[in-house]
Amino acid sequence: MQWSIVGLNFLYAALGVVLMYLSYRAFDLLSPRINFEDELKRGNIAVAIFVVARKVAGDAAGLAALALYAFDPLVAAHAEPAPTE
């Protein structure tokens, strides 16, 4: 086993986590404030998944759970098309 390759894999994994956290913070600063309570009352499942995962395991887990939900083929297949205005 080549320990340099194992070390680089851990380095790349740590870099990925750091970049994900920084992109989350940048998105949070650039986007307007979302009222989670109003979104939950409207039945927004994605917000519910994000809020619960974030409370249970932190910001990165909330973002990861939301990404898994958003890219789920069953969710995408049954989603409404976006309006073109």
N, C-alpha and C positions, 0 to 999 in steps of 0.2 A: 504494500500500500504506500502510495506517495503522499506524505503528509502535507506537502506544499499544495497539492490539488485540494485536499480536504480543507486546509486552511483558507484557500481562496474561495471555496464554496461557502464557507461560513461568513467570510468577508462580504461576498456578493449578497448573501441572504440578509445580513445586517444592513447593508447599503440599501437594499430594497425596502426594508422596514422603515428606515430613516426617510427615504424619499416618499414613501406612502404617507407617513405622518406629516411631512412638510407640505405635500400637495393637499392633504386634508386641511391643514391650517390656512394655506393660501386660499383655498376654495371658501373656507369659512369667513375669511376677511373680505373677499371680493363679492360674495353673494349677500343679498339682503337677508335680514333676520327672518327666519321661518317660525311661525307660531305653531309649534308641534301640537298643542292642544286643539286648535281649530282643524288642523289636518287630520287628527285622529277622529274627531267628531264627524268629519266628512267621509270616513271609512278608508283612508289611505293606508293600505296594507304595508307599503314600503316604509312609510314613516314609523309604523308600529314595530316593524322588524328592526329598524335602525335604533329606535329609542330603547327597546328592550335589550338588544345586544350591547348597546353602549353602556347601559346601566349595569349589566351583568359583568362585562369584561373590559370596558374601556372604549376609547374613541376608535382605535384601530380595529377592534372587533366589530364595532358598529358599521364601520365603512366596509369591512370585508363581508359581513353578512348582507349588507345592502347590495354589494357587487354580485354576490352569489345569487341573490333574488332577482336582480335586474337582468342577468344574463341567463337565467333559467329558460330553456326553450319552451316549456309549457306556459310560462308567464308571457313571454314574447309572442307566442302564437295566439293567445287570447286577448292581447292588448288592443285598445282602440287606436285607429290611425291618428296621427298628430294632425291638427287642423292647419291648413295652409294660409289662413286669414285672407 
